[in-house]
Amino acid sequence: MSRLGRQASLSHPARVAAVTTAVIAVLYLAVCATVDVVVSDRLTSQVDGRLVASLHAGSGAGPDGREAVGGGRDLDDAPVLLWNVGASGRPEALTAGAPTLPAVTWTAGSPVTMTVGGTEMRLAASRRAGTLLIAGVSLAQVRHVRTVLLVAETAVAPLLLIAIFLGAWTIGRRAAAPIERSRRRQLEFTADASHELRTPLSVIEAEVGLALASARSGDYYHSALERVGGESKRLRRIVDDLLWLARFDSEPPPPSERAVQLWDTAQICIDRFRPLAAARGISLSASRDGAAPALVEAPPEWIDRLFGVLVDNACRYSPDRGHVDVAVGVSGARAWIRVDDDGPGIPEAERERLFDRFRRATEHPGGAGLGLAIADSVVRETGGRWRIGSSASGGARIEVSWSRASSFEVGGDRGQVRPDPAQQERAQTDADQKAGHQEATT
């Protein structure tokens, strides 16, 4: 990936993480403010309850000058201080150590907050027997709780926001990684598709240009038209494969509930590719491992397409007078197919990207590198598993296995395979071209 691409792939998750963190920060502030208000109101309400209870008791200070009511308070609660407002209108302390209240007009009513002697207090008054009794409690403890709460919220906020940012950035990178890989693969696919389509078009354009440049013999025109026809067929095959992959990627058909007999499909495929193999002297054989039916749940046309791709590749990469063997069998609860050839094999380094589109494991001419990509789409959609190795002769061994279907699911012609017309025509075309080439050389 280029430096610009890496920066783009990193900046997008960072932007998403920053926006997420900002939203969480706003929500965190709103929650903290709500909690602070609720806690402060709750503590103030508790203080007001103590004041009202003290006033209702109607008691003054005891002989020792301490609070005579509200004895059930917590040890850490601030004491209730009492004052009495007599005829002079000046509050007189009934509790030892109580600060002097300001000479204001005191009336009975709801509790109020006032600063007395430099201390914030909650005060309430109640009229008793011609006098006014005032009760007050310091709000220092309430202020202390608010301060502790604010400090805790302030200390937690940076750690929380940093954790959220890092978490959102990590999740964003992981979530964006498949999208980024898909985008890069799409760009590579587009470039490769353009290259593959350009090659036959360039050949056709060159052949037509040469034919029209000057007068030619009839044999030359015939040969040129054959080359143009061959490239046109190759171009059409590439377009057909691209359209199949595009349809499969956009909306793959739902898996079929029918059970396909792999052995029957293998025999049909062998018969279809026998002319192609015979044109090059390739021995094409099929073998069956055991008598148990190898049944898989999949659309028959998909399995036929998969067989066609594997046999076509094996014939293409096998040398003249080589051997291709198609095996079908059952191992426990899984049914499998295996295709061996005598070709150059698949290097270990190439196996990881073997199913990439327009990717070829060797430099063997022919093909567009789409066959195994189509096969991989079929295998993945039908729940199959790949196994890539080497055959006994040193060529490639490609094996696919599926969970075995029950035999009672096959009935009538439900598992019947209809050969792929495009693959049948391709095999016949390749065989005809090979035969024509041999006749020309002889």
URKA-V947744 format. One record per helix or strand of 2 or more residues. SS is the DSSP state (H for helix, E for strand). FROM is the first residue (numbers start at 0). LEN is the number of residues. If there is no record, write none. Layout:
ss=SS from=FROM len=LEN
ss=SS from=FROM len=LEN
This chain:
ss=H from=2 len=55
ss=E from=80 len=5
ss=E from=90 len=3
ss=E from=111 len=5
ss=E from=118 len=10
ss=E from=130 len=8
ss=H from=139 len=74
ss=H from=217 len=33
ss=E from=258 len=3
ss=H from=261 len=18
ss=E from=282 len=7
ss=E from=294 len=3
ss=H from=299 len=18
ss=E from=322 len=9
ss=E from=333 len=7
ss=H from=347 len=4
ss=H from=370 len=11
ss=E from=384 len=6
ss=E from=395 len=8
ss=H from=406 len=3
ss=H from=420 len=21
